[in-house]
């Protein structure tokens, strides 16, 4: 007990399960992007169709993200997590069906449907860390818990960029890859169903949790759109989410025309800095200062626009992507905690959920714009793209 309030060891179990689910969901989202050319050739699809397997996450999460906010603040954290776990698992299985049943004539419909279910699940996972931290963790552990759960998502992005090229050396390996991604989704679903039993702990962990009086769903949204500080944070952080998401989904297609292989393509690395930043904010409560510094330093990603156009720059590309992850992704847990702080008494699900909804809108716009800006090269050049289309 801390100051008359009590914390429970099972809060770490809840945090572990949510982190595993978010990580698994991110691997499912980006599993096709690092090997887009190979997947397109195997299923006789165009690169535009392959891009839709990533873009559907944005499209689904924009309208259903609002529903997820209501679920989190009205139905409860445990119920939302278990529902998301089953959607995530069923989506992973649905994606694998075209490889299990060779009589399926329209594999794209199954792939897209599976991705859509996983996209529904994503809205329940990425909105949850701040609410979990507020309901289950004491004040001095909130930012740290938020950091662990939030950073599991970019960790999944990293794993997808590493595992997909490692598992798929040729077209015939794609069924094995799809099956491999079902396993962690199934394990996480089993853990969520078996180990999570309560939406909130029997005794609140802090005075803030004990006095939490979240506004009703619609009333909370009205307060958010009138909150100038919150809107500035949401638009800026949403742009960061959009850049990261579109960047991760299109990275392979941007680099393969310059001769970089699928194995050498490097995603933005999940930052160890997030752990340091989380502990620092827990100790000092300097949310605004840490956020501003992170935004300024993440400008390192601008160098990618130049270096990505040059062949043979694998090391510099890795450094730039790492800097983007080091300073940019470490903002995520801090920004979500700051959103909760500056929007009280709005519920944690609504405050963080709207951040991600705006981020998905901006990400969808950026990804569509980048796809529209592609041009066919006038002269052939050395390329590792394996699709029938010219670079």
Buried (B, 14 or more C-beta within 10 A) or exposed (E): EEEEBEBBEBBBEBBBBBBBBBBBBBBBBBBBBBBBBBBBBBBEBEBEBBBBBBBBBBBBBBEBBBEBBBBBBBEBBBBBBBBBBBBBBBBBBBBBBBBEEEEEEEBBEBBBBBBBBBBBBBBBBBBBBBBBBBBBBBBEBBBBBBBBBBBBBBBBBBBBBBBBBEBBEEBEBBBEBBBBBBEBBBEBBEBBBEEBEBBBBEEBBBEBBEEBEBBBBEBBBEBBEEBEEBBEBBEBBBBBBBBBBBBBBBBBBBBBBBBBEBBBBBBBBBBEBBBEBBBBBBEEBBBBEBBEBBBEBBEBBEBBEEBBEEEEBBEBBBBBBBBBBBBBBBBBBBBBBBBBBBBBEBBBBBBBBBBBBBBBBBBBEBBBEBBEEEEEEEEEEEBBBBBEEEB
